[in-house]
Amino acid sequence: MTRPRLLLVALAIVVAAATRLPRLSHPLTPDEAGFLIVGRGWSSAGAQLYGAQWVDRPPVLIAIFRFAEQAGGLYALRLIGVLAAALTVLLAARVAVRIAGGSAAVPAAWAAALMVATPVVANGRVDGELLAAPFVLAGLSAAVAALAPEISARQVLIRASLAGVAGLTAMMIKQNFVDVAVFAAVAGLVALLRREIDWPRARLLVVGFVGGAAAALAVILLWSWSRGTSPIELYEALYPFRIEASRAIDEGAAAVIERRSALRLALVLGGAVPLTVIALPLLWRRGTAAVWGMVAVVAFGLFSVAAGGSAWLHYLVQLCGPVAVLTGVAAATYRIRGRLAIAAGLILVLVAGVVTQIELPDRPTQLTRERSGEAIAAVSDPGDSIVVFPYGANIAYASGLDTPYPYLWMLPAIVRDTDLSTLGGLIRGENPPTWLVLTTQPDRWPNYGLTGPTDLLDERYAEVGELCGRPVYLMRDADRAAPVDPCA
């Protein structure tokens, strides 16, 4: 790349990073707080998948959050998110250059920067999608390089192996991120059908990719197993559980209708749909094996987002890198009209981001939860514990107390503790939690599919007040002051 292009790519990286810096101190979302709690407790074998906690997420994700928790928690996690966003921009430009040359770098970088920066898509949070994105792009870069006709057999094997390692690592952060495998399969098949590679080279590609993925999987599973997370339990959490969970989501579909509507709008305003539509003529103008592979990855990403069930906006991060690559390749291929259309798509993303940048929609809610947890921390004794039910891990995290209930999210509780036997056993057991915070009243629990008793607290707990409208219960034999309501 020329020096001006390098500077413009660097500027895009700075923009992607800088837009996240003001959010470093924003309150943790429930997902961020929950994963930090799980990571903090994943130090040895326990009754659950990750020590004392259970969550349907892969081990590399939990390891990253564990590192963030040990490095300082909130700020460390958000800085990791800044790094992930910057790497996504850099690697999107790199993949585009490998497909279409240096002229593809700048539009790919800026498309990625705007998409990962806009609150329409990312909303400032650090989740599995953002952390997996650089690994997907690293795998795509290695896979594109492995298809180059001029390299030696040894280089093919090495690059295909690197693609397999990166692709598998992405899956071990977010289990539905099989983008690299989709690209390798489609691009490799197209290249073989067009005789751009022969059968011996195709076999090398398969052996290298599968070998790299298998080696990475073996290392991750053995390392996780050494920490008490068995491969069988991990598989059940990542895949069979998701099938059960999708049924639970469908049964309570009314709760996600509004989010699905917002998700469809974000697909447009976040740039994924318009930029993809603009780039589709690439299949006829520059329909190389790599371009067909990238289109397949975007199509899979759209399917993955639609199949996500809960319709959270951060699902769209999966599309940012691949769509940015296609945008860069299209800009390098098209003439003036096509480039103007791409510019219009990028301006749409920019305008939508500026309009929604003023205030994150969920910040007030997360702030009240954070302050509620801090209010409990202010009156707690060492050794106290807390359960926040049926959701609200950021309250538990802000309290600084241990949380013995294994399900920090409502969906695992609905599927795995439908009759509330685990929660009931904990409350009636020898070491019940000192504090209980209800984010949904017991009379509403059946609305979510929870069939257990709603009078679990009557015998051993007394309500001591509310925190921002959420009732707080304290063990009857615990002598603690009532927490001060931060919303009073």
NUFIVO-241530 format. One record per residue (C-alpha): residue number from 1; x, y negated, z negated. Coordinates in pm, whole numbers, padded with zeros to 5 digits, always signed. Each point is the difference from the previous one (the first is absolute). Layout:
(NUM (X Y Z)) ...
// end
This chain:
(1 (+00000 +00000 +00000)) (2 (+00107 -00357 +00060)) (3 (+00076 -00230 -00291)) (4 (-00323 -00208 +00039)) (5 (-00204 +00320 -00011)) (6 (+00185 +00120 -00308)) (7 (-00072 -00331 -00171)) (8 (-00371 +00018 +00087)) (9 (-00021 +00357 -00130)) (10 (+00178 -00108 -00317)) (11 (-00246 -00288 -00038)) (12 (-00291 +00245 +00031)) (13 (+00154 +00211 -00277)) (14 (+00035 -00308 -00219)) (15 (-00364 -00095 +00063)) (16 (-00125 +00349 -00089)) (17 (+00202 -00004 -00322)) (18 (-00071 -00362 -00092)) (19 (-00377 +00036 +00024)) (20 (+00014 +00267 -00270)) (21 (+00220 -00194 -00241)) (22 (-00282 -00222 -00139)) (23 (-00185 +00320 -00093)) (24 (+00280 +00145 -00211)) (25 (-00174 -00099 -00322)) (26 (-00358 +00073 +00107)) (27 (-00171 +00253 -00229)) (28 (+00038 +00366 +00082)) (29 (-00276 +00171 +00192)) (30 (-00145 +00323 -00145)) (31 (+00198 +00210 +00250)) (32 (+00329 -00173 -00080)) (33 (-00054 +00025 -00374)) (34 (-00119 +00359 +00023)) (35 (+00299 +00117 +00200)) (36 (+00234 -00180 -00242)) (37 (-00163 +00188 -00291)) (38 (+00031 +00331 +00184)) (39 (+00361 -00073 +00091)) (40 (+00084 -00101 -00356)) (41 (-00127 +00332 -00135)) (42 (+00151 +00225 +00267)) (43 (+00308 +00092 -00200)) (44 (-00064 +00365 -00079)) (45 (-00245 +00283 +00048)) (46 (-00347 -00054 -00140)) (47 (-00353 +00127 +00023)) (48 (-00074 -00207 +00311)) (49 (+00155 -00039 +00345)) (50 (+00228 -00284 -00112)) (51 (+00059 +00067 -00367)) (52 (-00295 -00145 -00189)) (53 (-00173 -00145 +00308)) (54 (-00165 +00135 +00314)) (55 (-00028 -00184 +00329)) (56 (-00044 +00113 +00360)) (57 (+00320 -00162 +00128)) (58 (+00336 +00144 +00114)) (59 (+00311 +00007 -00220)) (60 (+00219 -00250 +00188)) (61 (-00263 -00270 -00056)) (62 (-00006 +00076 -00372)) (63 (+00381 +00000 -00007)) (64 (+00008 -00350 +00153)) (65 (-00247 -00128 -00259)) (66 (+00198 +00170 -00276)) (67 (+00310 -00183 +00118)) (68 (-00195 -00328 +00009)) (69 (-00129 +00056 -00355)) (70 (+00349 +00070 -00130)) (71 (+00134 -00306 +00185)) (72 (-00248 -00240 -00158)) (73 (-00352 +00085 +00112)) (74 (-00197 -00273 +00176)) (75 (+00281 -00208 +00147)) (76 (+00212 +00298 +00098)) (77 (-00298 +00159 +00177)) (78 (-00088 -00317 +00188)) (79 (+00364 -00046 +00109)) (80 (-00002 +00355 +00133)) (81 (-00308 -00105 +00198)) (82 (+00189 -00300 +00138)) (83 (+00280 +00231 +00111)) (84 (-00246 +00243 +00160)) (85 (-00167 -00283 +00193)) (86 (+00337 -00131 +00122)) (87 (+00111 +00347 +00110)) (88 (-00329 +00052 +00183)) (89 (+00064 -00313 +00208)) (90 (+00362 +00091 +00070)) (91 (-00075 +00360 +00096)) (92 (-00300 -00092 +00216)) (93 (+00232 -00224 +00204)) (94 (+00257 +00279 +00020)) (95 (-00249 +00257 +00130)) (96 (-00135 -00247 +00258)) (97 (+00353 -00075 +00123)) (98 (+00072 +00370 +00041)) (99 (-00311 +00038 +00212)) (100 (+00004 -00320 +00209)) (101 (+00328 -00183 -00054)) (102 (+00103 -00317 -00180)) (103 (-00289 -00213 +00125)) (104 (-00242 +00211 -00207)) (105 (+00170 -00082 -00333)) (106 (-00140 -00343 -00079)) (107 (-00372 +00064 +00074)) (108 (+00017 +00334 -00184)) (109 (+00164 -00162 -00302)) (110 (-00250 -00284 -00017)) (111 (-00297 +00229 +00049)) (112 (+00123 +00216 -00287)) (113 (+00077 -00304 -00218)) (114 (-00346 -00152 +00045)) (115 (-00178 +00330 -00052)) (116 (+00182 +00100 -00320)) (117 (-00022 -00354 -00137)) (118 (-00367 -00077 +00058)) (119 (-00229 +00048 -00303)) (120 (-00256 +00135 +00248)) (121 (+00203 +00322 +00008)) (122 (+00247 +00022 -00284)) (123 (-00148 -00231 -00267)) (124 (+00339 -00020 -00170)) (125 (-00022 +00341 -00164)) (126 (+00266 +00270 +00002)) (127 (-00158 +00332 +00089)) (128 (+00096 +00324 +00168)) (129 (-00079 -00133 +00347)) (130 (+00252 -00285 -00028)) (131 (+00270 +00219 -00154)) (132 (-00041 +00268 +00268)) (133 (+00002 -00243 +00296)) (134 (+00382 -00043 +00022)) (135 (+00052 +00376 -00005)) (136 (-00252 +00042 +00284)) (137 (+00181 -00258 +00211)) (138 (+00341 +00147 -00082)) (139 (-00131 +00337 +00116)) (140 (-00145 -00150 +00318)) (141 (+00331 -00171 +00073)) (142 (+00190 +00326 -00037)) (143 (-00258 +00189 +00208)) (144 (+00018 -00255 +00286)) (145 (+00380 +00020 -00009)) (146 (-00015 +00381 +00013)) (147 (-00194 -00018 +00329)) (148 (+00274 -00201 +00174)) (149 (+00119 +00201 +00302)) (150 (+00365 -00103 -00016)) (151 (+00086 +00129 -00349)) (152 (+00170 +00331 -00079)) (153 (-00171 +00308 -00141)) (154 (+00165 -00065 -00336)) (155 (-00139 -00355 -00010)) (156 (-00346 +00131 +00091)) (157 (+00012 +00241 -00292)) (158 (+00121 -00263 -00247)) (159 (-00252 -00265 +00103)) (160 (-00289 +00245 +00006)) (161 (+00101 +00121 -00347)) (162 (+00006 -00360 -00129)) (163 (-00346 -00052 +00147)) (164 (-00122 +00309 -00184)) (165 (+00152 -00114 -00330)) (166 (-00149 -00349 +00026)) (167 (-00339 +00129 +00113)) (168 (-00025 +00249 -00283)) (169 (+00109 -00260 -00254)) (170 (-00278 -00228 +00121)) (171 (-00247 +00284 -00058)) (172 (+00138 +00048 -00351)) (173 (-00087 -00363 -00069)) (174 (-00344 +00004 +00166)) (175 (-00118 +00342 +00104)) (176 (-00198 -00110 +00307)) (177 (+00299 -00180 +00156)) (178 (+00083 +00268 +00256)) (179 (+00070 -00268 +00261)) (180 (+00352 +00115 +00084)) (181 (-00116 +00357 +00066)) (182 (-00281 -00132 +00224)) (183 (+00248 -00212 +00195)) (184 (+00251 +00283 +00036)) (185 (-00264 +00245 +00121)) (186 (-00163 -00234 +00256)) (187 (+00314 -00171 +00126)) (188 (+00190 +00328 +00021)) (189 (-00283 +00170 +00191)) (190 (-00032 -00289 +00246)) (191 (+00375 -00004 +00056)) (192 (-00001 +00375 +00060)) (193 (-00294 -00014 +00243)) (194 (+00170 -00278 +00194)) (195 (+00325 +00196 -00002)) (196 (+00180 -00283 -00175)) (197 (+00133 +00272 -00231)) (198 (+00047 +00369 +00072)) (199 (-00099 +00298 -00212)) (200 (+00341 +00041 -00171)) (201 (-00009 -00366 -00110)) (202 (-00363 +00034 -00109)) (203 (+00098 +00296 -00217)) (204 (+00279 -00208 -00154)) (205 (-00248 -00277 -00077)) (206 (-00239 +00242 -00170)) (207 (+00274 +00177 -00195)) (208 (+00151 -00328 -00113)) (209 (-00330 -00159 -00103)) (210 (-00139 +00306 -00177)) (211 (+00335 +00072 -00163)) (212 (+00035 -00356 -00132)) (213 (-00358 -00005 -00128)) (214 (+00037 +00343 -00164)) (215 (+00326 -00099 -00170)) (216 (-00152 -00322 -00134)) (217 (-00311 +00184 -00119)) (218 (+00209 +00262 -00179)) (219 (+00209 -00263 -00180)) (220 (-00307 -00203 -00107)) (221 (-00198 +00304 -00116)) (222 (+00291 +00149 -00196)) (223 (+00075 -00335 -00162)) (224 (-00367 -00048 -00090)) (225 (-00024 +00355 -00132)) (226 (+00299 -00067 -00228)) (227 (-00210 -00278 -00155)) (228 (-00299 +00226 -00059)) (229 (-00200 -00064 +00320)) (230 (-00059 +00334 +00168)) (231 (-00030 +00022 +00381)) (232 (-00333 +00185 -00018)) (233 (-00159 -00257 -00229)) (234 (+00140 -00277 +00218)) (235 (-00151 +00151 +00314)) (236 (-00339 +00036 -00171)) (237 (+00012 -00365 -00107)) (238 (+00104 -00137 +00338)) (239 (-00234 +00190 +00229)) (240 (-00279 +00222 -00146)) (241 (-00079 -00270 -00257)) (242 (-00037 -00260 +00278)) (243 (-00269 +00218 +00161)) (244 (-00192 +00015 -00328)) (245 (+00054 -00370 -00052)) (246 (-00136 -00085 +00345)) (247 (-00323 +00177 -00091)) (248 (-00024 -00202 -00321)) (249 (+00058 -00320 +00197)) (250 (-00269 +00095 +00252)) (251 (-00248 +00066 -00279)) (252 (+00063 -00346 -00139)) (253 (+00025 -00165 +00341)) (254 (-00203 -00302 -00105)) (255 (+00293 -00116 -00213)) (256 (+00236 -00023 +00298)) (257 (-00233 -00135 +00270)) (258 (+00107 -00356 -00071)) (259 (+00369 +00093 +00009)) (260 (-00045 +00182 +00330)) (261 (-00153 -00313 +00149)) (262 (+00297 -00204 -00126)) (263 (+00239 +00262 +00138)) (264 (-00151 -00024 +00348)) (265 (+00038 -00378 -00010)) (266 (+00359 +00032 -00123)) (267 (+00083 +00233 +00290)) (268 (-00069 -00300 +00225)) (269 (+00125 -00290 -00211)) (270 (+00308 +00194 -00110)) (271 (+00101 +00050 +00362)) (272 (-00011 +00378 +00031)) (273 (-00289 +00024 +00247)) (274 (+00064 -00307 +00221)) (275 (+00375 +00064 +00031)) (276 (-00060 +00369 +00077)) (277 (-00257 -00083 +00268)) (278 (+00239 -00253 +00156)) (279 (+00280 +00259 +00001)) (280 (-00200 +00290 +00149)) (281 (+00079 -00091 +00365)) (282 (+00358 +00103 -00087)) (283 (-00109 +00356 +00073)) (284 (-00030 -00092 +00367)) (285 (+00269 -00268 +00024)) (286 (+00267 +00171 -00207)) (287 (-00139 +00339 -00090)) (288 (+00321 +00156 -00127)) (289 (+00000 +00294 -00237)) (290 (+00080 -00236 -00289)) (291 (-00292 -00231 +00087)) (292 (-00241 +00294 +00015)) (293 (+00136 +00112 -00335)) (294 (-00052 -00344 -00156)) (295 (-00357 -00021 +00131)) (296 (-00066 +00341 -00154)) (297 (+00139 -00123 -00332)) (298 (-00229 -00306 +00006)) (299 (-00299 +00219 +00091)) (300 (+00082 +00232 -00288)) (301 (+00037 -00300 -00231)) (302 (-00346 -00126 +00093)) (303 (-00142 +00347 -00067)) (304 (+00186 +00019 -00331)) (305 (-00135 -00339 -00111)) (306 (-00354 +00099 +00096)) (307 (+00031 +00334 -00179)) (308 (+00130 -00162 -00317)) (309 (-00346 -00001 -00150)) (310 (+00042 -00269 -00262)) (311 (+00068 -00266 +00269)) (312 (+00263 -00200 -00188)) (313 (+00163 -00277 +00204)) (314 (+00353 +00118 -00076)) (315 (-00068 +00308 +00216)) (316 (+00067 -00235 +00294)) (317 (+00369 -00024 -00089)) (318 (+00038 +00336 +00177)) (319 (-00069 -00176 +00330)) (320 (+00232 -00297 -00046)) (321 (+00326 +00155 +00116)) (322 (-00127 +00202 +00299)) (323 (-00223 -00284 +00125)) (324 (+00292 -00244 -00033)) (325 (+00220 +00231 +00207)) (326 (-00263 +00024 +00273)) (327 (-00036 -00379 -00007)) (328 (+00373 -00047 +00050)) (329 (+00016 +00250 +00286)) (330 (-00303 -00164 +00167)) (331 (+00154 -00347 -00031)) (332 (+00320 +00128 +00161)) (333 (-00195 +00159 +00286)) (334 (-00281 -00244 +00079)) (335 (+00012 -00318 +00200)) (336 (-00124 -00337 -00119)) (337 (-00372 +00085 -00036)) (338 (+00067 +00306 -00206)) (339 (+00242 -00189 -00222)) (340 (-00255 -00275 -00052)) (341 (-00254 +00263 -00108)) (342 (+00252 +00140 -00249)) (343 (+00069 -00350 -00130)) (344 (-00373 -00053 -00048)) (345 (-00020 +00324 -00200)) (346 (+00287 -00108 -00223)) (347 (-00156 -00342 -00052)) (348 (-00321 +00175 -00110)) (349 (+00195 +00190 -00265)) (350 (+00176 -00316 -00112)) (351 (-00320 -00205 -00028)) (352 (-00184 +00279 -00185)) (353 (+00293 +00030 -00238)) (354 (+00015 -00374 -00070)) (355 (-00374 -00017 -00064)) (356 (+00013 +00283 -00254)) (357 (+00340 -00091 -00149)) (358 (-00136 -00259 -00242)) (359 (-00123 +00252 -00256)) (360 (+00015 +00376 -00013)) (361 (-00362 +00121 -00026)) (362 (+00057 +00241 -00288)) (363 (+00244 -00210 -00204)) (364 (-00253 -00132 -00258)) (365 (-00118 +00355 -00078)) (366 (+00353 +00130 -00040)) (367 (+00091 -00298 -00219)) (368 (-00285 +00067 -00243)) (369 (+00103 +00364 -00019)) (370 (+00359 -00093 -00070)) (371 (-00102 -00240 -00277)) (372 (-00236 +00258 -00146)) (373 (+00286 +00248 -00029)) (374 (+00220 -00264 -00158)) (375 (-00275 -00081 -00253)) (376 (-00003 +00365 -00112)) (377 (+00379 +00007 -00014)) (378 (-00006 -00301 -00235)) (379 (-00196 +00191 -00268)) (380 (+00137 +00352 +00052)) (381 (+00239 +00192 -00222)) (382 (+00296 +00206 +00122)) (383 (-00121 +00343 +00103)) (384 (-00344 -00117 +00109)) (385 (-00140 +00137 +00324)) (386 (-00268 -00113 +00243)) (387 (-00241 +00139 +00257)) (388 (-00165 -00225 +00256)) (389 (-00294 +00178 +00162)) (390 (-00101 +00060 +00272)) (391 (+00252 -00232 +00171)) (392 (+00225 -00295 -00077)) (393 (+00356 +00125 -00038)) (394 (+00127 -00359 -00002)) (395 (-00173 -00054 -00336)) (396 (+00179 +00304 -00142)) (397 (+00334 -00108 +00147)) (398 (-00028 -00355 -00137)) (399 (-00069 +00140 -00346)) (400 (+00336 +00177 +00000)) (401 (-00159 +00301 -00172)) (402 (+00015 +00365 +00099)) (403 (-00309 +00128 +00178)) (404 (-00068 +00370 -00069)) (405 (-00290 +00043 +00246)) (406 (+00154 +00147 +00317)) (407 (-00230 -00171 +00253)) (408 (+00077 -00369 +00038)) (409 (-00223 -00034 +00307)) (410 (-00371 +00066 +00024)) (411 (+00012 +00232 +00303)) (412 (+00221 +00267 -00166)) (413 (-00224 -00019 -00309)) (414 (-00313 +00050 +00211)) (415 (+00148 +00303 +00177)) (416 (+00205 +00163 -00277)) (417 (-00189 -00105 -00315)) (418 (-00356 -00013 +00128)) (419 (-00149 +00122 -00328)) (420 (+00239 -00219 -00204)) (421 (+00130 +00308 -00180)) (422 (+00357 -00131 +00009)) (423 (-00098 -00344 -00128)) (424 (-00230 +00152 -00261)) (425 (+00268 +00241 -00118)) (426 (+00244 -00287 -00035)) (427 (-00243 -00216 -00199)) (428 (-00097 +00286 -00231)) (429 (+00350 +00142 -00029)) (430 (+00277 -00035 -00257)) (431 (+00165 -00300 +00168)) (432 (-00274 -00216 +00147)) (433 (+00090 -00334 +00159)) (434 (-00001 -00294 -00238)) (435 (-00172 -00231 +00247)) (436 (-00260 +00057 +00270)) (437 (-00096 -00261 +00260)) (438 (-00299 +00064 +00224)) (439 (+00002 -00168 +00339)) (440 (-00342 +00151 +00076)) (441 (-00273 +00059 -00258)) (442 (-00081 +00366 -00086)) (443 (-00353 -00026 +00137)) (444 (+00153 -00060 +00346)) (445 (+00233 +00300 -00006)) (446 (-00257 +00229 +00169)) (447 (-00011 -00247 +00291)) (448 (+00358 +00101 +00080)) (449 (-00068 +00372 -00022)) (450 (+00123 +00047 -00358)) (451 (-00233 +00250 -00165)) (452 (+00149 +00013 -00348)) (453 (-00147 -00145 -00321)) (454 (-00020 -00377 -00034)) (455 (+00011 -00002 -00381)) (456 (+00363 +00112 -00030)) (457 (+00105 -00302 -00205)) (458 (-00274 -00011 -00263)) (459 (+00155 +00233 -00255)) (460 (+00361 -00118 -00021)) (461 (+00003 -00354 +00139)) (462 (-00148 -00339 -00078)) (463 (-00043 -00282 +00249)) (464 (+00212 -00294 -00115)) (465 (-00082 -00251 +00272)) (466 (+00031 -00068 +00368)) (467 (+00289 -00110 +00218)) (468 (-00124 -00193 +00303)) (469 (-00327 +00191 -00012)) (470 (+00160 +00342 -00055)) (471 (-00094 +00170 -00330)) (472 (+00293 +00099 -00221)) (473 (-00014 +00287 -00248)) (474 (+00231 +00074 -00293)) (475 (+00036 +00322 -00199)) (476 (-00206 -00033 -00317)) (477 (+00291 +00094 -00226)) (478 (+00244 -00243 +00168)) (479 (+00050 -00330 -00183)) (480 (+00060 -00253 +00278)) (481 (-00113 -00354 +00062)) (482 (-00247 -00048 +00284)) (483 (+00171 -00120 +00320)) (484 (-00075 -00358 +00102)) (485 (-00203 -00025 +00318)) (486 (+00214 -00193 +00252)) (487 (-00311 -00095 +00196)) (488 (-00187 -00148 -00297)) 
// end
